[in-house]
Amino acid sequence: MTQKTIQDDFQKLEKIINKLEGQQVGLEESLTLFEEGSKIIKNCHGQLKKAKNKFEEIKGDLESEINKE
């Protein structure tokens, strides 16, 4: 099983948006798509937050190492 990437999530989100914008979608399906999109956005936000924290950690380590000299 392959690991899902943020790019995969963006592609799914784009498909949901296109479906909602381009087709006649009923209320129930619209709500389902909106809920799915919200979950994808939440997941992307979590991934980006994790990446930002890792970046800050690496940057802090590098600054500490440079300041020792």
QUIPE-V641142 format. One record per backbone hydrogen bond with DSSP energy under -1.0 kcal/mol. NH is the residue of the N-H (numbers start at 0). CO is the residue of the C=O. E is the energy in kcal/mol with one decimal. If there is no record, write none. Layout:
# QUIPE-V641142
nh | co | e
NH | CO | E
NH | CO | E
This chain:
# QUIPE-V641142
nh | co | e
8 | 4 | -1.8
9 | 5 | -2.5
10 | 6 | -2.2
11 | 7 | -2.3
12 | 8 | -2.7
13 | 9 | -2.4
14 | 10 | -2.1
15 | 11 | -2.2
16 | 12 | -2.6
17 | 13 | -2.7
18 | 14 | -2.3
19 | 15 | -2.5
20 | 16 | -2.5
21 | 17 | -2.7
22 | 18 | -1.3
24 | 22 | -1.1
29 | 25 | -2.7
30 | 26 | -2.5
31 | 27 | -2.2
32 | 28 | -2.9
33 | 29 | -2.7
34 | 30 | -2.5
35 | 31 | -2.4
36 | 32 | -2.8
37 | 33 | -2.4
38 | 34 | -2.0
39 | 35 | -2.1
40 | 36 | -2.6
41 | 37 | -2.3
42 | 38 | -2.3
43 | 39 | -2.7
44 | 40 | -2.7
45 | 41 | -2.1
46 | 42 | -2.3
47 | 43 | -2.8
48 | 44 | -2.5
49 | 45 | -2.3
50 | 46 | -2.3
51 | 47 | -2.5
52 | 48 | -2.4
53 | 49 | -2.1
54 | 50 | -2.5
55 | 51 | -2.7
56 | 52 | -2.1
57 | 53 | -2.5
58 | 54 | -2.8
59 | 55 | -2.5
60 | 56 | -2.3
61 | 57 | -2.4
62 | 58 | -2.7
63 | 59 | -2.4
64 | 60 | -2.2
65 | 61 | -2.5
66 | 62 | -2.4
